[in-house]
Amino acid sequence: MLVSYLLLFALVMFACTAFHRLSSRLGIPALLAFMFLGMLFGSDGLLKIPFDDYGFADQISTVALLFIMFYGGFGTNWRAARPVAAPALVLSSLGTVLTALLTGLFCHLALGMELLEGLLCGAVLGSTDAASVFSILRARKLALKENTDSLLEVESGSNDPFAYMLTAVLLTAMESGITPGSVAGLLARQLLFGLAFGFGVGWLACKLLHRVPLGNNGFDTLFVVAVALLSYAAPAALGGNGFLSVYITGILLGNSEIRNKAVLVPFFDGVTSMMQMVLFFLLGLLSFPSQMPAVVGSAAAIAVFLTLVARPAAVFLLLAPFRGSLGQRVLVSFAGLRGAASIVFAVMTVISPVSTDHDLFHIVFLIVLFSIALQGSLLPLAARRLEMIDAGGDVLKTFTDYVDEAPVQFIQFTVPAAHPWCGRTVRELTLPPGTILISLQRGEEQLVPNGGTRLEQGDRLILAALEPEGLPGVSLTEKVVGTDDLASGARLADLPRRPGALIVLVQRGEEYLIPNGDTVLHPGDLLVINNTD
């Protein structure tokens, strides 16, 4: 039996990988392909795998979602997101509540749902989905003007906890009734435990990773996985909001000076991709297409109202004080994708003791299909039509991925006056072993040097060497220079030395500097530091 399950799991992974490549060529979101693949394998599909265990699906979906949210926080460049943090957090909190309220009232007044059931449907659909937004922005390399990509990532990463709280409150009210005092207590417990554990676990993990060497990269990775699990499970066990906690922990770790981020980034990138794959496949497997025609009308009406009325109303109302451009507000309205989080919350309604008159799971499932298929596919086109694409930006920028995928590393060097290399031929130089001089720029002239080429002052040289398989003794971290970190005009040589630490790169805006003792640091400089202690 175990061998059969492993074989099936391997086949599913191969199929998802193939669908991912096919979807990128066809221009459709990969997450949509995973859902269709699950439907193909499911009870109403070709393979007819019987699966209706909503409880098991809820457990797997929760684990997948917590890793997606952790890495969403870990990969958020807080330095880039800080200017849009206020509007993003307003949208993730008040925007989620307002969208849920408007959608719930529409379900009640237009579709005849009971008031609480309609509000429950609105709460489940209230948040935009981090997995969908992250996937589309990064897969299509959509860097957006006015920091809109950062705004969308922070909003979509932080609004799931609010939708979760609304869903929990409404399920409790429908099951046993609820008073204003109990609502306040439930929300306070969710927020307080979520915030306390998110900041507490994140802060402690950063301190431990910085001060305690764990031996090798593998144990660093294992430790961070344990941190992600703890930051969700601890507050959830006490009635707190685990999704809020794990997202905050991810932000703190991703924006702190910790060792081996260059290893952590690709690891969690792979884990998150697999979790998205498993999550959307599982949700497709859980669906019954034969039951969808009965709810397709209701789902279509809610999707249209949510996309054209509820989401734009919340965005335009709440972003008005922040004076963003009209193009930004229209794009943010259109980018309100619904995805895995909404279906995971819909599964919660199925496994709860609450009974509903409508098939909320399949209603939400169809709305998510509509959102990812239509909005997700048209998002790049909408960004171009609204002239919101930043051609010079890079949405894929991570914190410690300093090494390119190419197996060759390049070094640029300008020959200064009175340097020992001035006047010497290339064959007379003593270069480091395994290094070759591949290019020489002299004024406007570009030369490919040979052994007889004689170097002159001001020559710009490009040297190449093979990329090493490992980087022993290299553990890169980042630090942004604050106004309180240095005196005005202070040179690097004047700053206190930290044992085992060396500043190897300074990023100042779009400029990159290799520092020396005379380099003067400015507030806002991004320092890349090699820590060997």
Beta strands, then each sheet from edge to edge (+ up, - down):
strand 1: 408-414
strand 2: 435-442
strand 3: 445-447
strand 4: 460-466
strand 5: 476-480
strand 6: 501-508
strand 7: 511-513
strand 8: 526-531
sheet 1: 1+ 4- 2+ 3-
sheet 2: 5+ 8- 6+ 7-
end
